[in-house]
Amino acid sequence: MRNRKGFSQEELSEKTGLSLRTIQRIENGETEPRGDSLKRLALVFDVPVDEIVDWTVREDKGFLISLNLSALSFIFFPLLGILVPLIIWISKKDKIQNINAIAKSLLNFQITWTILFFIGYIGIIIFMTVNSLDAVMPGDVSPSAVAAWTRSRLLMIMLFWGVMYLYNLIFIIVNSVRINNGLKVRYYPQIRFLRR
Protein backbone atom coordinates (compact mmCIF):
# COMPACT_ATOMS: atom_id res chain seq x y z
CA MET A 1 0.00 0.00 0.00
CA ARG A 2 2.93 2.29 0.75
CA ASN A 3 4.40 1.61 -2.69
CA ARG A 4 1.06 2.25 -4.38
CA LYS A 5 0.90 5.66 -2.70
CA GLY A 6 4.51 6.34 -3.70
CA PHE A 7 5.72 6.90 -0.13
CA SER A 8 9.16 5.99 1.12
CA GLN A 9 9.33 4.36 4.54
CA GLU A 10 10.62 7.66 5.94
CA GLU A 11 7.68 9.61 4.45
CA LEU A 12 5.20 7.10 5.84
CA SER A 13 6.88 7.37 9.24
CA GLU A 14 6.49 11.17 9.17
CA LYS A 15 2.86 11.09 7.97
CA THR A 16 1.75 8.52 10.57
CA GLY A 17 3.94 9.57 13.47
CA LEU A 18 5.16 5.99 13.82
CA SER A 19 8.86 5.27 14.12
CA LEU A 20 10.77 4.17 11.04
CA ARG A 21 11.65 0.92 12.84
CA THR A 22 7.94 0.22 13.47
CA ILE A 23 7.17 0.69 9.76
CA GLN A 24 10.05 -1.64 8.86
CA ARG A 25 8.91 -4.32 11.32
CA ILE A 26 5.35 -4.17 9.98
CA GLU A 27 6.52 -4.50 6.37
CA ASN A 28 8.90 -7.37 7.21
CA GLY A 29 6.10 -9.26 8.95
CA GLU A 30 7.86 -9.09 12.32
CA THR A 31 4.83 -7.42 13.90
CA GLU A 32 1.24 -6.68 13.02
CA PRO A 33 -0.16 -3.16 13.31
CA ARG A 34 -2.67 -2.88 16.14
CA GLY A 35 -4.77 -0.24 17.82
CA ASP A 36 -3.46 3.29 17.33
CA SER A 37 -0.84 2.24 14.74
CA LEU A 38 -3.54 0.61 12.65
CA LYS A 39 -5.75 3.71 12.83
CA ARG A 40 -2.87 5.99 11.82
CA LEU A 41 -1.98 3.83 8.82
CA ALA A 42 -5.63 3.62 7.72
CA LEU A 43 -5.91 7.42 7.95
CA VAL A 44 -2.80 8.05 5.84
CA PHE A 45 -3.76 5.45 3.23
CA ASP A 46 -7.40 6.63 3.28
CA VAL A 47 -8.75 3.09 3.60
CA PRO A 48 -10.81 1.24 6.20
CA VAL A 49 -8.87 -0.48 9.00
CA ASP A 50 -10.08 -3.88 7.75
CA GLU A 51 -8.28 -3.39 4.44
CA ILE A 52 -4.95 -2.87 6.18
CA VAL A 53 -5.45 -5.94 8.35
CA ASP A 54 -6.26 -7.94 5.21
CA TRP A 55 -2.94 -6.85 3.67
CA THR A 56 -0.83 -8.20 6.49
CA VAL A 57 0.84 -11.51 5.78
CA ARG A 58 -0.24 -14.05 8.36
CA GLU A 59 0.55 -17.66 9.09
CA ASP A 60 -2.31 -20.05 8.35
CA LYS A 61 -1.38 -23.74 8.12
CA GLY A 62 -5.03 -24.71 7.77
CA PHE A 63 -5.43 -22.62 4.63
CA LEU A 64 -2.16 -23.95 3.19
CA ILE A 65 -3.30 -27.53 3.81
CA SER A 66 -6.67 -26.72 2.18
CA LEU A 67 -4.86 -25.23 -0.81
CA ASN A 68 -2.77 -28.37 -1.10
CA LEU A 69 -5.78 -30.69 -0.71
CA SER A 70 -7.72 -28.71 -3.33
CA ALA A 71 -5.49 -30.39 -5.92
CA LEU A 72 -7.44 -33.59 -5.18
CA SER A 73 -10.00 -32.18 -7.60
CA PHE A 74 -7.83 -33.87 -10.28
CA ILE A 75 -9.76 -37.03 -9.37
CA PHE A 76 -12.83 -35.68 -11.18
CA PHE A 77 -10.90 -34.28 -14.16
CA PRO A 78 -7.11 -33.82 -14.43
CA LEU A 79 -7.27 -30.11 -15.34
CA LEU A 80 -9.24 -29.34 -12.17
CA GLY A 81 -6.10 -30.27 -10.22
CA ILE A 82 -4.56 -27.14 -11.74
CA LEU A 83 -7.53 -24.77 -11.91
CA VAL A 84 -8.91 -25.15 -8.37
CA PRO A 85 -5.57 -24.56 -6.56
CA LEU A 86 -4.78 -21.70 -8.98
CA ILE A 87 -8.04 -19.91 -8.15
CA ILE A 88 -7.53 -20.43 -4.40
CA TRP A 89 -3.93 -19.20 -4.63
CA ILE A 90 -4.90 -16.05 -6.55
CA SER A 91 -7.56 -15.23 -3.96
CA LYS A 92 -4.98 -15.13 -1.12
CA LYS A 93 -1.73 -14.46 -2.99
CA ASP A 94 0.84 -12.64 -0.81
CA LYS A 95 -1.56 -12.56 2.16
CA ILE A 96 -0.55 -15.84 3.82
CA GLN A 97 2.98 -16.77 4.75
CA ASN A 98 4.58 -19.35 2.38
CA ILE A 99 1.52 -19.49 0.12
CA ASN A 100 3.43 -18.46 -3.00
CA ALA A 101 6.15 -21.10 -2.65
CA ILE A 102 3.67 -23.88 -1.85
CA ALA A 103 1.23 -22.88 -4.60
CA LYS A 104 3.96 -22.62 -7.25
CA SER A 105 5.43 -25.99 -6.31
CA LEU A 106 1.98 -27.60 -6.27
CA LEU A 107 0.92 -26.04 -9.57
CA ASN A 108 4.22 -26.93 -11.28
CA PHE A 109 3.73 -30.54 -10.18
CA GLN A 110 0.07 -30.63 -11.24
CA ILE A 111 0.83 -29.14 -14.67
CA THR A 112 3.70 -31.61 -15.18
CA TRP A 113 1.54 -34.53 -13.98
CA THR A 114 -1.32 -33.52 -16.29
CA ILE A 115 1.00 -33.28 -19.29
CA LEU A 116 2.51 -36.70 -18.50
CA PHE A 117 -0.97 -38.15 -17.95
CA PHE A 118 -2.25 -37.01 -21.34
CA ILE A 119 0.96 -37.99 -23.17
CA GLY A 120 0.83 -41.42 -21.54
CA TYR A 121 -2.84 -41.87 -22.36
CA ILE A 122 -2.33 -40.84 -25.99
CA GLY A 123 0.69 -43.19 -26.13
CA ILE A 124 -1.44 -46.10 -24.95
CA ILE A 125 -4.14 -45.30 -27.53
CA ILE A 126 -1.51 -45.18 -30.29
CA PHE A 127 0.01 -48.45 -29.06
CA MET A 128 -3.44 -50.06 -29.04
CA THR A 129 -4.16 -48.77 -32.55
CA VAL A 130 -0.86 -50.06 -33.91
CA ASN A 131 -1.41 -53.42 -32.22
CA SER A 132 -4.95 -53.84 -33.48
CA LEU A 133 -6.78 -57.16 -33.27
CA ASP A 134 -6.06 -57.99 -36.93
CA ALA A 135 -2.30 -57.48 -36.43
CA VAL A 136 -2.23 -59.65 -33.29
CA MET A 137 -4.58 -62.42 -34.47
CA PRO A 138 -4.98 -62.23 -38.25
CA GLY A 139 -7.20 -65.27 -38.61
CA ASP A 140 -8.83 -65.54 -35.21
CA VAL A 141 -11.58 -62.94 -34.76
CA SER A 142 -13.93 -65.12 -32.75
CA PRO A 143 -16.04 -63.40 -30.07
CA SER A 144 -13.91 -64.88 -27.29
CA ALA A 145 -10.69 -63.61 -28.93
CA VAL A 146 -12.19 -60.13 -29.35
CA ALA A 147 -13.35 -60.13 -25.71
CA ALA A 148 -9.90 -61.21 -24.46
CA TRP A 149 -8.19 -58.56 -26.59
CA THR A 150 -10.60 -55.87 -25.38
CA ARG A 151 -10.13 -56.89 -21.72
CA SER A 152 -6.35 -56.72 -22.04
CA ARG A 153 -6.54 -53.21 -23.54
CA LEU A 154 -8.97 -51.98 -20.90
CA LEU A 155 -6.75 -53.47 -18.20
CA MET A 156 -3.77 -51.58 -19.64
CA ILE A 157 -5.68 -48.27 -19.57
CA MET A 158 -7.02 -48.88 -16.06
CA LEU A 159 -3.57 -49.84 -14.77
CA PHE A 160 -2.05 -46.68 -16.25
CA TRP A 161 -4.81 -44.49 -14.76
CA GLY A 162 -4.53 -46.23 -11.40
CA VAL A 163 -0.75 -45.78 -11.16
CA MET A 164 -0.90 -42.11 -12.25
CA TYR A 165 -3.80 -41.24 -9.92
CA LEU A 166 -2.23 -43.06 -6.97
CA TYR A 167 1.09 -41.28 -7.54
CA ASN A 168 -0.60 -37.86 -7.52
CA LEU A 169 -2.77 -38.75 -4.52
CA ILE A 170 0.21 -39.90 -2.45
CA PHE A 171 2.16 -36.71 -3.14
CA ILE A 172 -0.79 -34.51 -2.17
CA ILE A 173 -1.39 -36.36 1.09
CA VAL A 174 2.31 -36.55 2.03
CA ASN A 175 2.79 -32.84 1.36
CA SER A 176 -0.32 -31.94 3.36
CA VAL A 177 1.25 -33.74 6.33
CA ARG A 178 4.55 -31.92 5.65
CA ILE A 179 2.76 -28.54 5.70
CA ASN A 180 1.04 -29.48 8.96
CA ASN A 181 4.45 -30.34 10.46
CA GLY A 182 5.96 -27.04 9.28
CA LEU A 183 8.19 -28.66 6.61
CA LYS A 184 8.76 -27.59 3.00
CA VAL A 185 6.67 -29.30 0.34
CA ARG A 186 8.40 -31.64 -2.08
CA TYR A 187 6.76 -32.46 -5.38
CA TYR A 188 8.53 -34.57 -8.02
CA PRO A 189 8.71 -34.41 -10.96
CA GLN A 190 7.92 -30.82 -11.80
CA ILE A 191 8.81 -28.58 -14.68
CA ARG A 192 9.14 -25.03 -13.37
CA PHE A 193 6.41 -23.27 -15.32
CA LEU A 194 5.96 -20.86 -12.39
CA ARG A 195 9.24 -19.54 -11.03
CA ARG A 196 9.77 -18.98 -7.33
PEUR-V122648 format. One record per helix or strand. SS is the DSSP state (2 for helix, 1 for strand). FROM is the first residue (numbers start at 0). TO is the last residue. If there is no record, write none. Layout:
SS_FROM_TO, SS_FROM_TO
This chain:
2_1_4, 2_8_15, 2_19_26, 2_34_44, 2_48_54, 1_57_57, 2_60_74, 2_79_91, 1_95_95, 2_98_129, 2_132_135, 2_142_179
